[in-house]
């Protein structure tokens, strides 16, 4: 028969975990995960700190033991393919300001331009870089010290999301952990903070000297605000104020696809460099050398241009020719594979050498454009989530509900074009399509509306000048009057 004490013990043993226990467990699991490992590798490879930098050369020493070679070349050549491809993708998709259209009133459009203007462009570009390097980037919504709605990018390696769904579209909670430097008396030390964000607010813990996490701050709201009486209130958003920006649906970083190819490229080119440095042009063959120290013979050849041999001895040389054909073929195929599976554009390709047409350029940019489409799809969903916070903020501060209006974010891609062909096509399209469409597709135009306004002003000034000319702008004497019909007769 089960006693009351046993029932109570079993209930306590199987009780739900507290938020602190959940946060600590999730952080510990994340620190041991392959996901974090790939994030770290992604950041390292973007900074050109690839695996080849750890390479050491070994020789067989006495007793057959491997020892590190100190007298052999150990060149470590790093090729920044990952960095170039990441910058190429972000530059292609996120280097130009996004355009925003809405069917709402002008004041709503002005508010959107304020939050999604040029300062946000820099954040969006950095989010793109973080997403490609880590598989996912994070943006936090917060209020600044002056009460302004603001956004900041959070390192992906500090974020452990708890999702509501398997598709990772909605957050149930967010755990963030990060180090903080503090001073205790005159000693500077680093402490670890864990934050747990959910619908109830934010809880924080700090790691103590025994590696246990103890309360750092009491439960706080997502943000605070003063009421009409000047009293500070802790308030929460209806959603967790962290927004994911994914590289792809699988949250897979680019380096996970390219690492083996990049490592092999670095290794083979570095090894070839070592061979060129280590191997002499000729190998010297000594016959019946009168001595046992080859070092002495080499020194005599270098210093005196001679050495002593005995009997029918002599000196011959064997030429050393390094065949680089196989290496060249291998690294050429590797380079093609890196750009193919990295979905980028190899600007060193000979296809760029003859001013390719617009169709040819679109073909060359096909893989990059396909990857940009995937990124844009993910980022569009993220911007919709961010828009929800902006609309909520505007509703709280202006008492106006703008959420009923449609908003479209348009990514302006920076694709390389044949300018001569584009200008010719624009001229040939006059009278066929609208002037606005022609201006929008002209390669020299950066702001369509400004250019249309300038064209309208120039036409107006030209008409004014023509009207001010004497006699309709013909100059000279006035034309002879045309006689009436009865005068002619």
C-alpha positions as MATLAB code, in Angstrom:
seq = 'XXXXXXXXXXXXXXXXXXXXXXXXXXXXXXXXXXXXXXXXXXXXXXXXXXXXXXXXXXXXXXXXXXXXXXXXXXXXXXXXXXXXXXXXXXXXXXXXXXXXXXXXXXXXXXXXXXXXXXXXXXXXXXXXXXXXXXXXXXXXXXXXXXXXXXXXXXXXXXXXXXXXXXXXXXXXXXXXXXXXXXXXXXXXXXXXXXXXXXXXXXXXXXXXXXXXXXXXXXXXXXXXXXXXXXXXXXXXXXXXXXXXXXXXXXXXXXXXXXXXXXXXXXXXXXXXXXXXXXXXXXXXXXXXXXXXXXXXXXXXXXXXXXXXXXXXXXXXXXXXXXXXXXXXXXXXXXXXXXXXXXXXXXXXXXXXXXXXXXXXXXXXXXXXXXXXXXXXXXXXXXXXXXXXXXXXXXXXXXXXXXXXXXXXXXXXXXXXXXXXXXXXXXXXXXXXXXXXXXXXXXXXXXXXXXXXXXXXXXXXXXXXXXXXXXXXXXXXXXXXXXXXXXXXX';
ca = [
       0.000    0.000    0.000;
       1.343    3.417   -1.007;
       1.831    5.817    1.867;
       1.034    9.528    1.827;
       4.744   10.336    2.059;
       5.443    8.236   -1.066;
       2.658    9.999   -2.995;
       4.033   13.426   -2.075;
       7.579   12.323   -2.989;
       6.473   11.052   -6.413;
       4.529   14.262   -7.116;
       7.548   16.390   -6.285;
       9.841   14.148   -8.291;
       7.661   14.361  -11.403;
       6.710   18.017  -11.017;
       7.135   20.292  -14.057;
      10.489   22.007  -14.493;
      10.748   25.627  -13.499;
      11.675   28.283  -16.048;
      15.156   28.457  -14.525;
      15.640   24.709  -14.893;
      14.320   24.788  -18.463;
      16.604   27.684  -19.367;
      19.677   26.071  -17.838;
      18.970   22.709  -19.488;
      18.343   24.258  -22.916;
      21.501   26.375  -22.736;
      23.620   23.377  -21.741;
      22.168   21.303  -24.590;
      22.721   24.135  -27.077;
      26.373   24.545  -26.041;
      26.958   20.881  -26.891;
      24.964   20.914  -30.124;
      26.180   20.636  -33.722;
      24.032   23.673  -34.483;
      26.214   25.924  -32.330;
      29.338   24.250  -33.701;
      28.331   25.136  -37.268;
      27.539   28.718  -36.199;
      31.049   29.055  -34.782;
      32.577   27.538  -37.928;
      30.492   29.859  -40.112;
      31.798   32.946  -38.317;
      35.385   31.652  -38.444;
      35.288   30.905  -42.164;
      33.744   34.311  -42.885;
      36.820   35.788  -41.163;
      39.094   33.565  -43.320;
      40.114   31.428  -40.331;
      39.814   28.099  -42.129;
      41.027   24.630  -41.224;
      44.297   24.961  -43.180;
      45.606   27.402  -40.538;
      45.798   24.493  -38.060;
      47.841   22.301  -40.414;
      51.211   20.927  -39.302;
      53.778   18.918  -41.272;
      55.276   15.786  -39.754;
      58.246   13.531  -40.532;
      59.281   10.126  -39.201;
      61.863   10.523  -36.466;
      63.973    8.100  -34.547;
      62.196    4.903  -33.621;
      59.447    5.567  -36.204;
      57.777    8.280  -34.122;
      56.047   11.172  -35.894;
      57.550   14.546  -35.060;
      56.623   18.004  -36.331;
      58.911   19.104  -39.155;
      60.611   22.413  -38.453;
      62.743   22.614  -41.599;
      60.019   22.009  -44.193;
      57.772   24.640  -45.734;
      54.296   24.781  -44.216;
      52.491   27.401  -46.253;
      48.896   28.010  -45.191;
      47.087   29.655  -48.072;
      43.522   30.721  -47.283;
      41.047   31.427  -50.075;
      38.086   33.468  -48.855;
      35.355   31.763  -50.868;
      32.873   31.783  -47.978;
      33.387   35.477  -47.290;
      33.037   36.374  -50.967;
      29.846   34.360  -51.410;
      28.262   35.764  -48.235;
      29.104   39.342  -49.223;
      27.931   38.660  -52.775;
      24.516   37.482  -51.597;
      24.004   40.322  -49.125;
      25.286   42.884  -51.603;
      23.044   41.572  -54.372;
      19.833   41.425  -52.332;
      20.289   43.835  -49.422;
      22.615   46.641  -50.557;
      19.838   48.868  -51.903;
      17.073   50.375  -49.745;
      13.852   48.386  -49.772;
      10.803   50.094  -51.264;
       7.580   50.188  -49.273;
       4.116   50.563  -50.749;
       0.827   50.698  -48.871;
      -2.814   51.478  -49.547;
      -2.917   53.381  -46.258;
      -2.801   57.164  -45.792;
       0.320   59.242  -46.366;
       1.063   59.649  -42.665;
       1.228   55.840  -42.352;
       3.684   55.670  -45.255;
       5.810   58.355  -43.599;
       5.915   56.359  -40.351;
       6.953   53.201  -42.214;
       9.713   55.090  -44.021;
      10.985   56.270  -40.636;
      11.282   52.768  -39.202;
      12.370   50.978  -42.387;
      14.611   53.697  -43.814;
      18.391   53.878  -44.295;
      19.380   53.089  -40.673;
      17.333   49.888  -40.883;
      19.053   48.969  -44.181;
      22.353   48.504  -42.354;
      20.706   46.282  -39.756;
      19.008   44.255  -42.493;
      22.336   43.725  -44.272;
      23.953   42.528  -41.040;
      20.982   40.245  -40.396;
      21.498   38.779  -43.861;
      25.161   38.133  -43.107;
      24.303   36.526  -39.759;
      21.598   34.387  -41.349;
      23.900   33.062  -44.094;
      26.804   32.407  -41.701;
      24.707   30.914  -38.876;
      21.579   29.654  -40.630;
      19.443   32.173  -38.737;
      19.741   35.747  -37.494;
      17.779   37.443  -34.709;
      16.341   40.946  -34.337;
      15.101   42.201  -30.979;
      12.389   44.855  -30.666;
      12.860   47.185  -27.700;
      12.357   50.737  -26.474;
      15.419   52.953  -26.165;
      16.181   55.103  -23.130;
      14.400   57.988  -24.863;
      11.271   55.892  -25.420;
      11.822   55.332  -29.156;
      10.819   52.020  -30.736;
      14.128   50.489  -31.789;
      15.608   47.288  -33.231;
      18.927   45.562  -32.627;
      20.554   42.450  -34.014;
      21.358   39.753  -31.426;
      24.197   37.236  -32.036;
      22.730   33.890  -33.076;
      25.157   32.061  -30.780;
      23.426   33.679  -27.783;
      19.863   32.677  -28.679;
      18.018   29.444  -27.887;
      14.469   29.664  -29.286;
      11.615   27.552  -27.961;
       9.161   27.157  -30.842;
       5.431   26.602  -30.698;
       5.426   24.614  -33.941;
       7.646   22.235  -35.836;
       7.946   24.636  -38.776;
       9.621   27.209  -36.498;
       7.280   30.052  -37.396;
       6.101   31.208  -33.945;
       7.993   31.548  -30.681;
       6.749   30.146  -27.390;
       9.733   31.585  -25.497;
      13.254   32.854  -26.089;
      16.299   32.041  -23.984;
      19.291   34.329  -24.321;
      22.637   33.777  -22.576;
      25.644   36.068  -22.742;
      28.747   37.088  -20.764;
      28.996   40.386  -18.901;
      32.164   41.947  -17.489;
      31.770   43.362  -13.992;
      34.066   44.665  -11.284;
      34.173   43.160   -7.819;
      36.196   45.574   -5.715;
      39.264   46.106   -7.942;
      38.992   42.841   -9.825;
      37.373   42.532  -13.232;
      35.549   39.285  -13.838;
      33.123   37.830  -16.365;
      29.731   36.565  -15.282;
      27.178   34.603  -17.300;
      23.606   35.886  -17.602;
      20.584   33.877  -18.739;
      17.369   35.616  -19.802;
      14.040   33.828  -20.237;
      11.495   35.712  -22.356;
       7.892   34.492  -22.511;
       4.388   35.953  -22.487;
       4.668   36.713  -18.757;
       7.768   38.898  -19.082;
      11.513   38.506  -18.609;
      13.360   36.580  -15.920;
      17.139   36.815  -15.428;
      19.629   34.630  -13.589;
      23.371   34.900  -13.019;
      25.885   32.085  -12.639;
      27.563   32.115   -9.212;
      30.933   30.739   -8.099;
      29.503   27.198   -7.805;
      28.171   27.306  -11.415;
      24.608   27.505  -10.152;
      22.216   30.083  -11.565;
      20.619   32.371   -9.006;
      18.085   35.199   -9.508;
      19.680   38.314  -11.008;
      16.547   40.445  -11.461;
      12.918   40.002  -10.471;
      10.320   39.334  -13.147;
      10.220   42.327  -15.484;
       7.972   43.275  -18.396;
       9.082   43.305  -22.008;
       9.175   47.095  -21.650;
       8.150   49.755  -19.160;
       6.056   52.903  -19.505;
       4.761   55.686  -17.307;
       1.039   56.038  -16.699;
      -0.851   59.327  -16.372;
       0.183   59.559  -12.720;
       3.883   59.182  -13.529;
       4.095   55.666  -12.121;
       6.257   53.196  -14.073;
       4.376   50.128  -15.264;
       5.818   46.873  -16.575;
       4.134   45.924  -19.853;
       4.352   42.964  -22.229;
       3.883   42.551  -25.933;
       1.383   39.941  -27.048;
       4.263   38.280  -28.897;
       7.852   37.501  -27.921;
       9.882   40.533  -29.164;
      12.471   38.475  -31.050;
      12.145   37.989  -34.810;
      13.995   35.268  -36.770;
      15.592   35.997  -40.136;
      16.412   32.665  -41.788;
      18.809   31.830  -44.608;
      16.600   28.925  -45.618;
      13.780   26.835  -44.224;
      16.238   24.295  -42.775;
      18.224   27.049  -41.004;
      21.370   25.575  -42.571;
      24.397   27.899  -42.819;
      26.299   28.244  -46.080;
      29.524   26.906  -44.575;
      27.871   23.548  -43.856;
      27.466   23.108  -47.614;
      30.905   24.365  -48.657;
      33.351   23.463  -45.882;
      34.755   20.263  -47.398;
      35.195   21.898  -50.815;
      36.900   24.997  -49.401;
      39.188   22.903  -47.160;
      40.247   20.724  -50.084;
      40.995   23.792  -52.222;
      43.112   25.394  -49.476;
      44.913   22.118  -48.799;
      45.908   21.304  -52.372;
      47.080   24.804  -53.246;
      49.028   25.030  -49.966;
      50.638   21.620  -50.496;
      51.643   22.588  -54.015;
      53.213   25.757  -52.637;
      55.155   23.640  -50.137;
      56.447   21.379  -52.906;
      57.633   24.323  -54.977;
      59.490   25.697  -51.971;
      60.945   22.431  -50.671;
      61.973   20.638  -53.842;
      65.163   21.908  -55.542;
      65.456   22.381  -59.276;
      68.053   19.597  -59.373;
      69.081   16.636  -57.208;
      72.853   16.226  -56.809;
      74.267   12.668  -57.127;
      77.706   12.109  -55.570;
      79.665    9.027  -56.710;
      82.371    7.541  -54.433;
      82.278   10.581  -52.165;
      85.384   10.731  -49.944;
      83.570   11.527  -46.724;
      80.504   10.707  -44.673;
      79.002   14.120  -43.944;
      76.676   15.157  -46.778;
      76.164   18.508  -45.093;
      79.886   19.194  -45.479;
      79.742   18.275  -49.177;
      76.773   20.614  -49.697;
      78.634   23.410  -47.926;
      81.731   22.888  -50.084;
      79.608   23.075  -53.222;
      77.958   26.264  -52.054;
      81.135   27.956  -50.788;
      83.926   26.656  -53.013;
      81.921   25.441  -56.002;
      83.699   22.072  -55.686;
      83.944   18.929  -53.608;
      86.413   16.039  -53.349;
      85.555   12.533  -54.581;
      87.628    9.350  -54.700;
      88.309    6.662  -57.271;
      86.154    6.943  -60.351;
      83.709    9.194  -58.548;
      81.964   12.231  -59.931;
      78.966   14.506  -59.613;
      75.770   14.217  -61.636;
      72.471   16.081  -61.398;
      68.918   14.905  -61.913;
      66.395   17.525  -63.011;
      63.138   17.678  -61.040;
      60.014   18.614  -62.991;
      56.772   19.098  -61.064;
      53.699   18.168  -63.088;
      50.977   20.669  -62.178;
      48.478   19.563  -64.818;
      46.534   17.296  -62.486;
      46.544   19.939  -59.731;
      45.311   22.650  -62.078;
      42.501   20.440  -63.314;
      41.489   19.494  -59.766;
      41.363   23.014  -58.318;
      39.551   24.280  -61.419;
      36.797   21.742  -60.846;
      36.787   22.561  -57.130;
      36.300   26.263  -57.886;
      33.375   25.482  -60.192;
      31.789   23.280  -57.517;
      32.207   25.946  -54.825;
      30.348   28.523  -56.898;
      27.760   26.012  -58.117;
      26.781   24.633  -54.703;
      27.373   27.975  -53.007;
      24.983   29.481  -55.577;
      27.173   32.411  -56.473;
      28.719   34.118  -59.483;
      32.361   33.475  -60.348;
      33.455   36.890  -61.583;
      36.753   35.390  -62.801;
      34.897   33.332  -65.379;
      35.874   34.003  -68.984;
      32.154   34.458  -69.737;
      32.395   37.991  -68.309;
      35.118   39.034  -70.720;
      33.107   39.929  -73.824;
      30.430   42.341  -72.524;
      27.658   39.739  -72.304;
      24.114   40.665  -73.218;
      21.310   41.039  -70.700;
      20.099   37.499  -71.361;
      23.593   36.070  -70.852;
      24.006   38.018  -67.602;
      20.687   36.733  -66.283;
      21.864   33.216  -67.067;
      25.165   33.797  -65.221;
      23.251   35.193  -62.237;
      20.733   32.332  -62.262;
      22.043   30.469  -59.184;
      22.560   33.662  -57.195;
      19.083   34.844  -58.132;
      17.594   31.518  -57.032;
      19.270   31.766  -53.626;
      18.163   35.391  -53.326;
      14.567   34.279  -53.965;
      14.779   31.838  -51.053;
      16.287   34.463  -48.741;
      13.695   37.034  -49.798;
      10.833   34.631  -49.073;
      12.130   34.072  -45.538;
      12.852   37.763  -44.965;
       9.408   38.810  -46.231;
       7.827   36.647  -43.517;
      10.178   38.185  -40.937;
       9.358   41.737  -42.019;
       5.660   40.924  -41.646;
       6.334   39.965  -38.029;
       8.327   43.149  -37.487;
       5.506   45.179  -39.047;
       3.148   43.820  -36.384;
       5.263   45.453  -33.644;
       5.408   48.742  -35.570;
       1.621   48.752  -35.998;
       1.119   47.969  -32.314;
       3.459   50.786  -31.345;
       1.626   53.248  -33.613;
      -1.716   52.125  -32.184;
      -0.437   52.701  -28.641;
       1.085   56.122  -29.381;
      -1.333   57.595  -31.958;
      -4.529   55.645  -31.180;
      -4.765   54.814  -34.891;
      -5.131   51.271  -36.180;
      -3.058   50.871  -39.349;
      -3.042   47.058  -39.289;
      -5.995   46.909  -41.701;
      -3.888   48.382  -44.516;
      -1.776   46.227  -46.819;
       1.980   46.830  -46.857;
       4.391   45.457  -49.447;
       8.173   45.312  -49.009;
      10.044   45.348  -52.330;
      13.688   44.225  -52.422;
      15.678   46.124  -55.070;
      18.410   43.801  -56.291;
      21.787   45.064  -57.444;
      22.164   42.979  -60.607;
      24.940   43.646  -63.098;
      23.507   44.761  -66.449;
      24.665   45.747  -69.910;
      24.039   49.499  -69.674;
      24.271   50.191  -73.404;
      21.659   47.556  -74.140;
      19.402   48.791  -71.302;
      19.543   52.439  -72.496;
      18.785   51.389  -76.072;
      15.813   49.320  -74.941;
      14.526   52.272  -72.911;
      14.702   54.605  -75.942;
      12.975   52.041  -78.161;
      10.153   51.698  -75.626;
       9.047   55.355  -75.828;
       5.431   55.448  -76.920;
       4.982   51.738  -76.282;
       4.904   51.725  -72.468;
       4.482   54.469  -69.863;
       7.246   56.962  -69.129;
       7.222   55.866  -65.495;
       8.043   52.265  -66.436;
      10.813   53.420  -68.782;
      12.324   55.656  -66.104;
      12.092   52.890  -63.490;
      14.109   50.540  -65.704;
      16.727   53.066  -66.824;
      20.145   52.110  -65.347;
      21.063   55.678  -64.342;
      17.923   56.341  -62.287;
      18.181   55.884  -58.511;
      14.844   57.442  -57.470;
      11.972   57.049  -59.922;
       9.676   59.689  -58.447;
      12.449   62.310  -58.227;
      13.386   61.662  -61.850;
       9.751   61.986  -62.989;
       9.452   65.257  -61.096;
      12.595   66.584  -62.765;
      11.296   65.593  -66.209;
       7.995   67.319  -65.522;
       9.812   70.474  -64.370;
      12.060   70.509  -67.449;
       9.079   70.173  -69.808;
       7.244   72.946  -67.982;
      10.257   75.279  -68.216;
      10.698   74.489  -71.913;
       7.058   75.359  -72.618;
       7.389   78.625  -70.666;
      10.476   79.640  -72.656;
       8.731   78.857  -75.945;
       5.699   80.937  -75.000;
       7.889   83.909  -74.053;
       9.519   84.004  -77.502;
       8.107   86.726  -79.853;
       5.561   85.484  -82.353;
       5.444   81.988  -80.985;
       9.194   81.543  -80.991;
       9.711   82.085  -84.758;
      11.717   85.304  -84.386;
      12.075   88.031  -87.076;
       9.196   90.088  -88.486;
       5.555   89.243  -87.917;
       3.980   87.105  -90.633;
       1.962   88.762  -93.377;
      -1.771   88.808  -92.597;
      -3.831   86.405  -94.650;
      -6.428   88.368  -96.670;
     -10.072   87.583  -96.207;
     -11.987   85.768  -98.930;
     -13.813   88.874 -100.169;
     -10.546   90.836 -100.346;
      -8.956   88.127 -102.486;
     -11.789   88.315 -104.932;
];
